Amino acid sequence: MSTIDASTATADSAEDLIAQQRKIVNRLRRAEGQLSAVIRAVESGAECRDIVIQLSAVSKALDRAGFAIVASAMRNCLADPDDSSMTPDELEKLFLTLA
């Protein structure tokens, strides 16, 4: 790979990382909004069914954000196997924490 190709690949991966982070933050903000709705529902005495449905949505949103974070770490690990910031065993442990 030439120097130009390497710098282009680095710029592409940096842009990908920023895009991934943006998606994760958006998921977390959505979950934050859903959690606020659950709190308001509890405070206003909403029906149990409605509260549980909203709480389930919050839980799923958080799970998806967590999986996206682990998937991003896995992609980074595969892209740069020499990066020792996280071992495959640590990635597996993180993934199983969410499962």
C-alpha positions as MATLAB code, in Angstrom:
seq = 'MSTIDASTATADSAEDLIAQQRKIVNRLRRAEGQLSAVIRAVESGAECRDIVIQLSAVSKALDRAGFAIVASAMRNCLADPDDSSMTPDELEKLFLTLA';
ca = [
       0.000    0.000    0.000;
       1.408    3.388   -0.956;
       1.671    6.311    1.441;
      -1.259    8.023   -0.278;
      -3.383    4.865   -0.001;
      -2.469    4.484    3.677;
      -3.371    8.081    4.509;
      -6.669    7.759    2.605;
      -7.467    4.556    4.492;
      -6.665    6.285    7.792;
      -8.935    9.222    6.918;
     -11.714    6.826    5.887;
     -11.410    4.887    9.131;
     -11.464    8.113   11.162;
     -14.623    9.202    9.336;
     -16.145    5.763    9.940;
     -15.322    6.016   13.635;
     -16.968    9.436   13.872;
     -20.053    8.146   12.040;
     -20.255    5.111   14.356;
     -19.949    7.324   17.427;
     -22.678    9.613   16.101;
     -25.025    6.637   15.615;
     -24.307    5.349   19.108;
     -24.896    8.769   20.675;
     -28.179    9.064   18.747;
     -29.295    5.667   20.092;
     -28.407    6.700   23.624;
     -30.232   10.019   23.294;
     -33.292    8.164   22.018;
     -33.100    5.841   25.034;
     -32.729    8.873   27.298;
     -35.925   10.346   25.853;
     -37.746    7.058   26.268;
     -36.560    6.793   29.871;
     -37.825   10.304   30.562;
     -41.191    9.208   29.183;
     -41.184    6.187   31.527;
     -40.430    8.416   34.515;
     -43.240   10.791   33.580;
     -45.609    7.843   33.112;
     -44.787    6.466   36.569;
     -45.127    9.888   38.169;
     -48.491   10.480   36.513;
     -49.825    7.057   37.519;
     -50.070    5.640   33.991;
     -51.217    2.081   33.477;
     -48.740   -0.663   34.285;
     -48.934   -2.081   30.766;
     -47.951    1.245   29.176;
     -45.054    1.694   31.585;
     -43.711   -1.804   30.993;
     -43.939   -1.394   27.201;
     -41.997    1.882   27.384;
     -39.466    0.356   29.765;
     -38.960   -2.522   27.346;
     -38.255   -0.008   24.565;
     -35.640    1.711   26.746;
     -33.998   -1.607   27.538;
     -33.826   -2.601   23.863;
     -32.410    0.779   22.877;
     -29.673    0.474   25.502;
     -28.884   -3.088   24.417;
     -28.564   -1.979   20.799;
     -26.243    0.850   21.789;
     -24.123   -1.580   23.809;
     -23.931   -4.050   20.926;
     -22.973   -1.223   18.563;
     -20.149   -0.213   20.911;
     -18.840   -3.790   21.129;
     -19.183   -4.257   17.345;
     -17.207   -1.055   16.793;
     -14.462   -2.314   19.103;
     -14.421   -5.625   17.238;
     -14.078   -3.867   13.869;
     -11.235   -1.743   15.214;
      -9.546   -4.855   16.608;
      -9.799   -6.611   13.232;
      -8.626   -3.532   11.341;
      -5.555   -3.133   13.557;
      -4.589   -6.472   15.128;
      -1.417   -4.906   16.566;
      -3.489   -2.532   18.715;
      -3.339   -4.094   22.170;
      -5.925   -1.833   23.812;
      -8.356   -4.752   23.935;
      -7.759   -8.479   23.603;
     -10.192  -10.844   21.892;
     -10.961  -12.355   25.311;
     -11.856   -8.920   26.691;
     -14.115   -8.268   23.686;
     -15.840  -11.600   24.221;
     -16.345  -10.800   27.893;
     -17.880   -7.423   27.012;
     -20.191   -9.041   24.492;
     -21.311  -11.676   26.987;
     -21.958   -8.961   29.567;
     -24.635   -7.600   27.234;
     -26.103  -10.981   26.311;
];
